Amino acid sequence: MSERTAPRTATLRARAEIDLAALRANVRTLRAHAPGAALMAVVKSEAYGHGAVPCARAAVAAGASWLGTATPEEALALRAAGLPGRIMCWLWTPGGPWREAIEADLDVSVGGMWALEEVTRAARGADRPARVQLKADTGLGRGGCPPGDWADLVRAALRAESEGLLRVTGLWSHFACADEPGHPSIAAQLDRFREMVAHAERQGVRPEVRHIANSPATLTLPESHFDLVRTGIATYGISPSPELGTPADFGLRPVMTLSASLALVKQVPGGHGVSYGHRYVTPGETTLGLVPLGYADGIPRHASSAGPVLVEGKWRTIAGRVAMDQFVVDLGGDAPAPGAEAVLFGPGDRGEPTAEDWAQAAGTIAYEIVTRIGTRVPRVYVNEEQDG
Ligand SMILES: *Cc1c(COP(=O)(O)O)cnc(C)c1O
């Protein structure tokens, strides 16, 4: 039998290979960048598209003593999957699952009075005090308690602590411009953070951890490390910003390789329009390859006529528009067999493009490229075994 009948698995169409050895090595590298601090692996949004539970397990195995998520549901799912140790979540809305979070021993972020009231109420019926981390808005202008309201929030938290309803386990904040070294907001936020922490400690707060550093601050700003650093994108081996350096400059290795099998290769004459809107017209007789991934899989439509793909050792560019499920590359007369591998991005050491190349092609950041890869693309985990 020479013909392949039905695909054995969905991985024949496309796959996101997740190299857990690279992830573990990144965690160890990041710990070395912040030797005086504990490390929180931020695994929100399915670990930036890499898969929350396997990545969280690998991060813990490599020495991450904290896990961080945005939503409480994400954090509860990690606990339900058996992840031990400290898990923190910070994006709460009124009516959130406070009681479940307390009973799952999560650290919950509180940045305002409404949240403090809700968590305190939930703690009255729970079997243990809530672990509450007070979030200061030191200048990001997004979540967190503004300096003018901080004294009231600290006072109310200490009152609840004295009633045994909660413990203030952390004082924390988040940077606006840590990926732009020297930006004046960085020093201003650090000053404000120190002041807000000092105020809370003078009032009697005894936090286990004080933290403000994300990936770029972990990599470039040692004075921001405090007790804990929260690394997201760098955990996945991607530089927070190409201006800061490449992953290799920081000793990091990209974890995700996105590839697909060519669904069709065909010869077409010159002057042939390609894909919706005919935004690409073949300049002469050529071959086209059909890549079975589209914007439903997270391939940005903004990468139309721009996104790079490695096919048989050569970089090809998307020809015309990215459709929902597929796009086309001009193979310039080459005729790989159907099923030949098309690598969209990876670490780059086989000559393939990187997520950063796709970010440039689509006018976005590499965070968005990996995070948006959809659920229709199976994650294939490699190097799951601990390597010491
Ligand atoms: C997403 C996030 C992080 C991680 O940011 P990276 O730049 O990916 O390291 C850290 N802290 C908070 C509050 C976040 O929301």
The ligand as a Gaussian input file, in Angstrom:
#p B3LYP/6-31G(d) Opt

LIG

0 1
 C        1.359000      38.623000      32.281000
 C        1.903000      39.155000      33.554000
 C        3.229000      38.937000      33.926000
 C        4.244000      38.309000      32.997000
 O        4.676000      39.278000      32.068000
 P        5.839000      38.908000      31.028000
 O        6.178000      40.209000      30.390000
 O        5.251000      37.930000      30.083000
 O        6.930000      38.340000      31.845000
 C        3.635000      39.355000      35.169000
 N        2.777000      39.966000      36.012000
 C        1.512000      40.205000      35.676000
 C        0.629000      40.907000      36.627000
 C        1.020000      39.834000      34.437000
 O       -0.246000      40.089000      34.112000

